[in-house]
Amino acid sequence: MRTTKVTAKGQVTLPKEVRQKLGLQAGTRLEVRLRGNEVVLKPVPREADTEQFLQFCRARAHGADLARTRDILKRLNLPMPERVRQLREER
């Protein structure tokens, strides 16, 4: 059994073996649930990240062609946090 500790900011570091086995990378979103006295972390599918990103775009796109935006996003090879960071910098 591996252990980790909670930082003052409430952060934990997952052991490298766990991250590798689950394919977790920096920026991977995790769903957090309580099960009794246990904390359960579950990776959120990338589709959910994409949908969240599209909602961000929709909220700021006045008259934009969302179908074209979706096609462009599919061709981008950037992790979701990087996409959001770039959008915020453009504002």
C-alpha positions as CSV (number, residue, x, y, z in Angstrom):
1,M,0.0,0.0,0.0
2,R,1.3,3.5,-1.0
3,T,0.7,6.6,1.1
4,T,0.8,10.3,0.3
5,K,0.1,13.3,2.4
6,V,-2.2,16.3,1.9
7,T,-0.4,19.7,1.5
8,A,-1.5,22.9,3.1
9,K,-3.3,23.7,-0.1
10,G,-5.2,20.4,0.0
11,Q,-3.2,18.9,-2.8
12,V,-1.9,15.3,-3.0
13,T,0.7,13.7,-5.2
14,L,-0.3,10.4,-6.8
15,P,2.5,7.8,-6.9
16,K,4.2,7.6,-10.3
17,E,3.2,3.9,-10.7
18,V,-0.5,4.8,-10.3
19,R,-0.3,7.8,-12.7
20,Q,1.5,5.6,-15.3
21,K,-0.9,2.6,-14.9
22,L,-4.0,4.9,-15.4
23,G,-2.4,7.1,-18.0
24,L,-2.8,10.2,-15.9
25,Q,-0.9,13.3,-17.1
26,A,-0.7,16.9,-15.9
27,G,-4.0,18.5,-16.4
28,T,-6.0,15.3,-16.3
29,R,-9.4,16.0,-14.6
30,L,-10.4,13.7,-11.8
31,E,-13.9,13.2,-10.3
32,V,-13.8,13.2,-6.5
33,R,-16.3,11.2,-4.6
34,L,-16.7,10.2,-1.0
35,R,-17.5,6.6,-0.2
36,G,-18.0,6.3,3.5
37,N,-14.7,7.5,5.0
38,E,-12.8,7.0,1.7
39,V,-12.0,9.4,-1.1
40,V,-12.4,7.9,-4.6
41,L,-10.7,9.6,-7.6
42,K,-11.9,8.7,-11.0
43,P,-10.5,10.1,-14.3
44,V,-13.0,12.2,-16.2
45,P,-13.3,11.1,-19.9
46,R,-11.7,13.6,-22.3
47,E,-15.1,14.1,-24.0
48,A,-16.3,15.8,-20.8
49,D,-13.3,18.2,-21.1
50,T,-14.1,18.9,-24.7
51,E,-17.7,19.6,-23.9
52,Q,-16.7,21.9,-21.1
53,F,-14.4,23.7,-23.5
54,L,-17.2,24.0,-26.1
55,Q,-19.5,25.5,-23.4
56,F,-16.8,28.0,-22.6
57,C,-16.6,28.9,-26.3
58,R,-20.4,29.1,-26.7
59,A,-20.7,31.5,-23.8
60,R,-18.3,33.9,-25.5
61,A,-19.1,33.3,-29.2
62,H,-21.6,35.8,-30.5
63,G,-22.7,34.6,-33.9
64,A,-19.7,32.2,-34.3
65,D,-19.9,29.1,-36.4
66,L,-19.7,26.4,-33.7
67,A,-19.5,23.5,-36.2
68,R,-16.4,25.1,-37.8
69,T,-15.0,25.7,-34.3
70,R,-15.5,22.0,-33.4
71,D,-13.7,20.9,-36.6
72,I,-10.8,23.2,-35.8
73,L,-10.6,21.9,-32.2
74,K,-10.5,18.3,-33.4
75,R,-7.3,19.1,-35.4
76,L,-5.6,20.7,-32.4
77,N,-3.3,18.5,-30.5
78,L,-3.3,20.5,-27.3
79,P,-4.3,19.3,-23.8
80,M,-7.5,21.0,-22.6
81,P,-5.8,23.2,-19.9
82,E,-3.5,24.6,-22.7
83,R,-6.5,25.4,-24.9
84,V,-8.3,27.3,-22.1
85,R,-5.1,29.1,-21.2
86,Q,-4.6,30.3,-24.8
87,L,-8.2,31.5,-25.0
88,R,-7.9,33.4,-21.8
89,E,-4.7,35.1,-23.1
90,E,-6.5,36.2,-26.3
91,R,-9.2,38.1,-24.3
